[in-house]
Amino acid sequence: MSMAATPDSALILNRSTEALFRPFQLKGLTLANRIVMAPMTRSHSPERVPGADVAAYYRRRAAGGVGLIVTEGTYIDHPAAGLDPKVPDFCGERALAGWSRVAQQVHAAGGLIVPQLWHVGMVVSPGQQPREGITPIGPSGFSKPGERTGQPMTQADIDAVIEAFAKGARDAQERGFDGVELHGAHGYLIDQFFWEATNQRTDRYGGDLVSRTRFAAEIVTEVRRRVGPDFPLILRWSQWKLHDFEAKLARTPQELERLLRPLADAGVDSFHCSTRRFWEPEFAGSDLNLAGWTKKLTAKPVITVGSVTLNEDLMTSFGTTSTASVTGINNLLERLDREEFDLVAIGRSLIVNPTWPEIVRRGALNELLPFNREVLGELV
């Protein structure tokens, strides 16, 4: 069985978990360990305002030993940022007051937390309808390759979105958050600019691979200007898209360096490299995963993610099957020991196991509960 192609089935640890529990310095932020709570959309914020249950949900993960929490995606202050009425805003007095309480609760439990700022662009989920007078926006009006359902963004549109991301980052800083993450993955707005299939612009925001990074780089530059040099800024990015799991922004290490260099130079402190299965190599001839290559090419700290301690990837577990079984982490620990990546994000397994870090530290993987999508109906 090849570790490059399959998850680690052994629940008995054959190496120390110490690598997961070493402190880590991210800019001026000291993380107690290498474990990150991955951003996961929960849609449990009526009227887009996070309530006491949301604060308690995040506090439980901080108390359970997570080194850093990245919140679910939160809509920036732009009318077309998103359509789900229960996904929280990161703008407006009520929503920001709710997020202030979340940050306070996480800090009271000894944790650290950053919000993920999000604009969905042209992505419209089944059953969702834009509010009257609101039209989804994207770089070229494509909701997916070959399917144009809107008009290309104007310069005024681009400027407004850059301003909204920067305002959200500044609001996070002012309300006591420990940094900020920008959602640039999975086919949402920033990623729509990265991808040639959805970005067919002929101005300075389109064309070759480097030009397609300009929108994101300008967001990062303006965020950095607003929050100063010491506030940690994370960018989440991916090759895969919600409607195309095989999509590639970069097919070679050389292309990957061209994609990432302008973003690193603009002020990204850490890249959160989203894959569906962390153990899969990114390019032929090397067993480095996406995070490993990103670290190698940028020298920036990186977060790996993708089915950690689960045998099924995110999209599969939401599809034909209802339960993802627990797997081991020997492969993960080996990669972390050799510093292929710096931090490890845990998603679905943290939903069902709020004390995942404590369980893993004891080596009691058999105590971990498998992920069942039915648990998404409530915040536990």
Wavefront OBJ file of the C-alpha trace (Angstrom):
o trace
v 0.000 0.000 0.000
v 1.472 3.384 -1.042
v 1.312 6.165 1.513
v 1.254 8.630 -1.354
v -2.055 7.302 -2.588
v -3.890 6.072 0.506
v -4.656 7.269 4.023
v -2.846 5.771 7.002
v -5.125 2.982 8.239
v -3.120 2.092 11.363
v -4.650 3.519 14.547
v -1.629 2.428 16.579
v 1.005 5.168 16.622
v 4.504 4.056 15.717
v 6.078 7.447 16.364
v 5.803 10.260 18.914
v 3.126 12.931 18.562
v 5.577 15.495 19.938
v 5.899 17.256 16.563
v 2.220 18.232 16.710
v 2.641 19.837 20.113
v 5.691 21.992 19.608
v 4.985 25.753 19.818
v 5.142 27.758 16.609
v 5.757 31.431 15.890
v 3.520 32.947 13.205
v 4.674 36.526 12.757
v 4.400 37.870 16.310
v 1.856 35.246 17.338
v 2.946 32.303 19.493
v 0.850 29.190 18.876
v 0.926 26.611 21.671
v 1.007 23.776 19.113
v 0.759 22.988 15.391
v -2.980 22.203 15.348
v -5.326 24.555 13.508
v -9.102 24.415 13.406
v -9.963 24.570 9.705
v -12.650 26.984 8.491
v -15.950 25.139 8.069
v -19.232 26.674 6.935
v -21.870 25.877 9.543
v -24.825 28.181 8.627
v -25.931 28.557 12.248
v -26.057 32.360 12.457
v -29.647 33.572 11.918
v -29.786 36.998 10.283
v -26.037 36.563 9.708
v -25.236 37.346 13.340
v -23.139 34.844 15.383
v -24.863 34.142 18.700
v -23.927 32.663 22.043
v -24.032 29.133 20.592
v -21.417 30.085 17.990
v -19.186 31.566 20.698
v -19.548 28.416 22.805
v -18.783 26.217 19.765
v -15.466 27.937 19.151
v -14.644 28.157 22.854
v -14.982 24.359 23.153
v -12.327 23.875 20.465
v -10.000 26.346 22.172
v -10.504 24.564 25.496
v -9.908 21.260 23.697
v -6.363 22.335 22.869
v -6.406 23.741 19.332
v -3.444 26.052 18.774
v -5.236 28.372 16.330
v -8.858 28.664 15.228
v -9.788 29.860 11.748
v -13.480 30.721 11.765
v -15.998 29.647 9.198
v -16.087 31.886 6.139
v -17.613 35.278 6.959
v -19.088 37.655 4.404
v -17.260 40.928 3.842
v -19.092 44.240 3.572
v -20.144 43.985 -0.064
v -23.729 43.441 -1.256
v -22.828 40.443 -3.437
v -20.448 38.794 -0.964
v -22.755 35.833 -0.295
v -26.327 34.589 -0.324
v -26.734 32.199 2.621
v -28.941 33.963 5.235
v -27.326 31.972 8.063
v -23.683 32.455 7.140
v -22.357 35.221 9.392
v -21.314 38.645 8.189
v -18.077 40.220 9.289
v -19.545 43.698 8.997
v -22.313 45.700 10.613
v -22.691 46.485 14.311
v -24.682 43.408 15.321
v -22.504 40.847 13.563
v -19.257 42.467 14.707
v -20.526 42.604 18.284
v -21.262 38.886 18.016
v -17.767 38.193 16.690
v -16.227 40.265 19.489
v -17.930 37.935 21.960
v -16.598 34.912 20.062
v -13.041 36.245 20.264
v -13.458 36.994 23.978
v -14.704 33.472 24.667
v -11.857 31.854 22.732
v -9.274 34.005 24.521
v -10.850 33.201 27.886
v -10.251 29.518 27.120
v -6.615 30.208 26.262
v -7.037 30.055 22.489
v -6.168 32.173 19.455
v -8.578 32.981 16.630
v -8.622 34.586 13.182
v -11.701 35.220 11.022
v -11.809 33.979 7.449
v -13.007 36.790 5.169
v -15.009 35.581 2.189
v -16.620 36.716 -1.057
v -18.274 33.964 -3.093
v -18.232 35.815 -6.410
v -20.224 33.963 -9.066
v -20.904 30.870 -6.939
v -24.639 30.470 -6.351
v -25.684 27.297 -4.541
v -28.880 25.452 -5.536
v -31.946 27.059 -3.981
v -30.232 30.372 -3.294
v -31.515 33.509 -4.948
v -29.755 36.874 -4.963
v -31.573 39.625 -3.127
v -33.507 42.035 -5.314
v -31.160 44.342 -7.140
v -28.070 42.258 -6.311
v -26.214 40.488 -9.107
v -23.409 37.965 -8.490
v -20.087 39.313 -9.704
v -16.893 37.760 -11.007
v -13.837 38.603 -13.080
v -15.504 37.682 -16.387
v -19.066 36.791 -15.403
v -18.462 33.028 -15.583
v -20.049 30.906 -12.850
v -18.102 27.925 -14.175
v -16.055 27.244 -17.300
v -18.097 28.030 -20.413
v -21.115 29.227 -18.423
v -21.397 33.006 -18.419
v -24.257 34.155 -16.204
v -23.130 37.699 -15.445
v -20.988 40.596 -16.575
v -17.278 41.189 -15.939
v -16.464 43.263 -12.886
v -15.755 46.917 -13.539
v -12.817 48.722 -11.964
v -15.309 50.252 -9.524
v -16.446 46.727 -8.568
v -12.848 45.633 -8.046
v -12.037 48.686 -5.939
v -15.136 48.145 -3.769
v -14.243 44.516 -3.048
v -10.624 45.374 -2.212
v -11.914 48.020 0.190
v -14.344 45.537 1.774
v -11.622 42.942 2.418
v -9.341 45.604 3.901
v -12.117 46.974 6.089
v -12.893 43.478 7.363
v -9.255 42.910 8.290
v -9.089 46.210 10.141
v -12.345 45.427 11.952
v -10.861 42.074 13.027
v -7.792 43.797 14.412
v -9.833 46.394 16.280
v -12.037 43.731 17.848
v -9.198 41.758 19.309
v -8.722 38.961 16.776
v -5.226 37.523 16.448
v -4.872 37.789 12.676
v -6.963 37.312 9.544
v -7.360 34.758 6.762
v -8.469 35.607 3.217
v -10.469 32.925 1.392
v -8.794 32.517 -1.982
v -9.707 28.882 -2.650
v -12.297 26.467 -4.066
v -13.594 28.574 -6.941
v -14.815 31.607 -4.972
v -14.121 35.194 -6.019
v -10.370 35.539 -5.415
v -9.843 32.090 -6.915
v -12.023 33.015 -9.893
v -9.387 35.620 -10.738
v -6.578 33.053 -10.360
v -8.171 30.506 -12.704
v -7.958 31.034 -16.449
v -11.240 29.158 -16.961
v -13.170 31.868 -15.084
v -10.834 34.809 -15.704
v -10.764 35.736 -19.364
v -10.094 39.414 -18.859
v -7.781 41.287 -21.217
v -6.938 44.133 -18.836
v -4.232 44.115 -16.138
v -6.255 41.642 -13.997
v -6.261 38.927 -16.681
v -4.009 37.214 -19.163
v -1.002 35.243 -17.966
v -0.656 33.512 -14.604
v 1.092 36.420 -12.886
v -1.443 38.965 -14.145
v -4.258 36.817 -12.763
v -2.744 37.189 -9.280
v -3.008 40.997 -9.379
v -6.479 41.211 -7.805
v -5.449 39.067 -4.835
v -2.113 40.854 -4.504
v -3.875 44.218 -4.390
v -6.199 42.917 -1.665
v -3.220 41.693 0.347
v -1.373 44.983 -0.145
v -4.337 47.037 1.055
v -5.017 44.727 3.989
v -1.378 45.018 5.003
v -1.550 48.811 4.743
v -4.599 48.902 7.047
v -3.392 46.481 9.735
v 0.328 47.235 9.777
v 3.334 44.935 9.479
v 2.806 42.741 12.549
v -0.793 41.473 12.189
v -0.670 37.898 10.804
v -2.223 37.566 7.333
v -3.024 34.080 6.021
v -4.188 33.278 2.485
v -6.098 30.073 1.850
v -5.727 28.767 -1.675
v -6.342 25.554 -3.600
v -5.899 23.929 -6.963
v -9.287 22.142 -6.838
v -12.653 23.868 -7.318
v -16.099 22.940 -6.045
v -17.181 22.014 -9.568
v -13.826 20.673 -10.812
v -11.785 18.536 -8.443
v -9.042 18.071 -11.059
v -8.505 21.778 -11.801
v -4.940 23.075 -11.699
v -3.783 26.656 -11.392
v -0.194 25.415 -11.625
v 0.845 22.190 -13.329
v 4.550 22.440 -12.554
v 6.661 23.771 -9.673
v 7.785 26.594 -11.973
v 4.188 27.686 -12.574
v 3.461 27.390 -8.868
v 6.319 29.744 -8.030
v 4.997 32.281 -10.552
v 1.575 32.078 -8.913
v 2.738 32.391 -5.317
v 5.609 34.877 -5.541
v 3.483 38.029 -6.122
v 1.248 37.049 -3.201
v 4.173 36.451 -0.851
v 5.774 39.726 -1.928
v 2.505 41.591 -1.338
v 2.494 40.600 2.334
v 1.066 37.111 2.886
v 2.583 35.694 6.080
v 1.324 32.123 5.709
v -0.332 30.026 3.018
v -3.185 27.696 3.981
v -2.964 25.039 1.261
v -6.312 23.335 0.786
v -6.252 19.797 -0.591
v -8.872 17.097 -0.370
v -6.304 14.486 0.801
v -3.144 15.796 2.461
v -1.096 12.646 1.719
v -1.231 12.998 -2.057
v 1.870 14.330 -3.869
v 1.319 17.498 -5.880
v 3.755 16.949 -8.742
v 5.324 13.877 -10.304
v 8.780 12.963 -9.098
v 8.329 14.151 -5.515
v 6.185 13.101 -2.554
v 5.780 16.714 -1.371
v 2.147 17.713 -1.021
v 0.768 21.125 -2.001
v 1.765 22.701 1.302
v 5.239 21.209 1.023
v 5.799 22.705 -2.401
v 4.359 26.046 -1.292
v 6.804 26.188 1.617
v 9.729 25.126 -0.561
v 9.030 27.833 -3.155
v 8.085 30.751 -0.899
v 9.908 30.017 2.384
v 6.683 31.084 4.113
v 5.035 29.077 6.919
v 2.321 26.792 5.551
v -0.765 25.001 6.804
v -1.656 21.608 5.354
v -5.213 20.291 5.364
v -7.244 17.470 3.855
v -8.913 14.464 5.491
v -6.617 14.288 8.526
v -7.644 11.193 10.593
v -10.459 10.459 8.120
v -10.558 8.013 5.233
v -12.786 10.102 2.965
v -12.285 13.576 1.581
v -14.679 16.421 2.290
v -16.752 16.243 -0.872
v -17.086 12.440 -0.778
v -18.361 12.509 2.801
v -21.060 14.970 1.746
v -22.020 12.760 -1.185
v -22.987 9.123 -1.428
v -21.855 7.980 2.010
v -22.771 9.318 5.423
v -19.791 8.325 7.574
v -16.047 8.840 7.212
v -14.031 6.342 9.242
v -11.125 7.219 11.536
v -7.579 6.681 10.238
v -4.097 6.991 11.728
v -1.570 9.830 11.586
v 1.825 8.122 11.308
v 2.265 9.514 7.790
v 1.244 12.996 8.958
v 3.672 12.918 11.882
v 6.531 11.758 9.663
v 5.934 14.670 7.274
v 5.653 17.142 10.126
v 8.874 15.800 11.686
v 10.753 16.464 8.476
v 9.200 19.960 8.306
v 7.377 19.444 5.011
v 4.763 21.797 6.474
v 4.452 23.791 9.695
v 0.835 23.568 10.807
v -1.953 21.014 10.381
v -5.587 22.037 9.955
v -8.296 19.685 11.218
v -11.816 20.074 9.882
v -14.614 17.546 10.077
v -12.927 15.483 12.778
v -12.970 18.528 15.073
v -16.715 18.890 14.596
v -17.299 15.494 16.177
v -14.224 15.526 18.450
v -13.851 18.937 20.156
v -10.977 17.500 22.224
v -9.152 16.040 19.198
v -5.775 17.461 20.335
v -6.029 15.928 23.797
v -7.094 12.545 22.411
v -4.267 12.483 19.884
v -1.710 13.605 22.434
v -2.569 10.532 24.499
v -2.242 8.349 21.415
v -5.832 7.148 21.867
v -6.905 7.335 18.217
v -9.416 4.551 18.827
v -11.386 7.059 20.958
v -11.920 9.413 18.020
v -15.458 9.433 16.669
v -15.958 9.065 12.909
v -17.477 11.987 11.021
v -21.154 11.695 10.167
v -22.721 14.496 8.144
v -25.842 14.298 10.299
v -23.919 16.129 13.067
v -23.962 19.262 10.922
v -27.544 19.900 11.989
v -26.404 21.471 15.245
v -23.406 23.116 16.879
v -21.816 20.741 19.374
l 1 2 3 4 5 6 7 8 9 10 11 12 13 14 15 16 17 18 19 20 21 22 23 24 25 26 27 28 29 30 31 32 33 34 35 36 37 38 39 40 41 42 43 44 45 46 47 48 49 50 51 52 53 54 55 56 57 58 59 60 61 62 63 64 65 66 67 68 69 70 71 72 73 74 75 76 77 78 79 80 81 82 83 84 85 86 87 88 89 90 91 92 93 94 95 96 97 98 99 100 101 102 103 104 105 106 107 108 109 110 111 112 113 114 115 116 117 118 119 120 121 122 123 124 125 126 127 128 129 130 131 132 133 134 135 136 137 138 139 140 141 142 143 144 145 146 147 148 149 150 151 152 153 154 155 156 157 158 159 160 161 162 163 164 165 166 167 168 169 170 171 172 173 174 175 176 177 178 179 180 181 182 183 184 185 186 187 188 189 190 191 192 193 194 195 196 197 198 199 200 201 202 203 204 205 206 207 208 209 210 211 212 213 214 215 216 217 218 219 220 221 222 223 224 225 226 227 228 229 230 231 232 233 234 235 236 237 238 239 240 241 242 243 244 245 246 247 248 249 250 251 252 253 254 255 256 257 258 259 260 261 262 263 264 265 266 267 268 269 270 271 272 273 274 275 276 277 278 279 280 281 282 283 284 285 286 287 288 289 290 291 292 293 294 295 296 297 298 299 300 301 302 303 304 305 306 307 308 309 310 311 312 313 314 315 316 317 318 319 320 321 322 323 324 325 326 327 328 329 330 331 332 333 334 335 336 337 338 339 340 341 342 343 344 345 346 347 348 349 350 351 352 353 354 355 356 357 358 359 360 361 362 363 364 365 366 367 368 369 370 371 372 373 374 375 376 377 378 379 380
